Amino acid sequence: VWVFGRWFANHKHEPARVRRMLLRHGLGWTSAFFLIRGFNSYGNMNLLRQDGSFLDWLYLSKYPPSLGFIAYGVGITMLMLWAMFLVEARPLRRSMPLGILKILGQTPLFFYLAHFAALVGAVSVLNLQASYGIEGAVFGSLCLVTFLTPCCVMYQRLRARHPTALRFF
């Protein structure tokens, strides 16, 4: 996993080569995940599949990191990066979802810290200690991203005006 980050950081590559590498390795890692989970015998410590359900396939051991967990995470991440490279190469690269992902990707620490403050504030002010299921989680996530994206844009502009003062934040 670390090797790919170093490869990207140390070399300037043409976008077509990067896309091919991401697709090839993404499909390879994802195939490895399906093979590991398909044989149901190695790569996921003490978490053998009980049935063929989709959720049972995704029940992976993170600690200690299993080979299935790493193959799933790296494969899906590389395929998502490949898809984002394809979207960015298109003429309509300023689409709203991609723009939001780009803003959040350029201000990750700010978003991380701000989302904690926003969630703690929402829970205490709105008295949201109860569970609202997956629908509530999706709705809350969309509200959080909608609320914090303009904050991230303002922070990004502030950081552009004062690059040395906000270098690590």
Disulfide bonds with the S-S distance in Angstrom:
none
